[in-house]
Amino acid sequence: MAFVQLTDYDGHTLVLNPAYIVSVTTARSSYNGNQANIRTNDGTTHSVRDSVASVYAKIEATQQEGHAC
């Protein structure tokens, strides 16, 4: 199983299972460099410094890795 490694708004590593990501949206505020908000299926919202495009690319990369097995 592949995970997505991101950077949270405090600069710490955040690792998520992409199967639990419900949505990725552009952050309304860029507090501490926050660029995107990720909502997971448990209702938690994670603010990250990664851009929406970067998060999407990382999710797609994990899906492609899964098909290579």
N, C-alpha and C positions, 0 to 999 in steps of 0.2 A: 504494500500500500504506500503510495506517494503522498507526501504532505507539502503544503505551500508554506515557505518561510518568508515572513514579512517583518517590517519594523514598526512597532507601535509608536504612538505619539511621544512617549518618553525616551525613545531611542533603543528600547529593548527588543530582543527577538521575539516574535510571535509566530508560532507554528500551528497551522490549522489543517484539519482534514478537509479537503475541498468538497467531499460528499456532503458536508454539513453546512456549506455556504449557501445561503438563500438569495442574497443580493449584495451587489457592490455598487455604491453610489458616490458621487463626488461630494466631498465635504463642503458644507456651507461656510465653514470658518477654517482658516488655515492655522489655528492655534498650534504652536510648536512644530510647524511644518506639516500638519495633518492635511493629507490630500484626498483620502477616501475613507468611507465608512463601510464596514463589512458586517452584515447581519447574518447570524447563524440560526439554525432551526430551533434552538432553545430560546430565541428571542434576544440574545445578547448582541450588542453592537460594539464592534471593535474599531477604534479610530487608528488609522495607519498613515505613515509617511509616504507609502508607495502610491503611485498614481493608479487610477482606475484601469488604464490600459496595461500597466505593469502587472497588476493583480490578475487581470483577465488572461494575460499571456502566461503567467505562472500556472494558472488553473488549467489552461489548454495544454501546457507542457506535461503536466502530471497525467492528463487524460491520454496523451499520445504515448507516454511511457507505459501506461497500463495496457495499451493495445500491442505494444512490442513484445510482451511476455509470451 
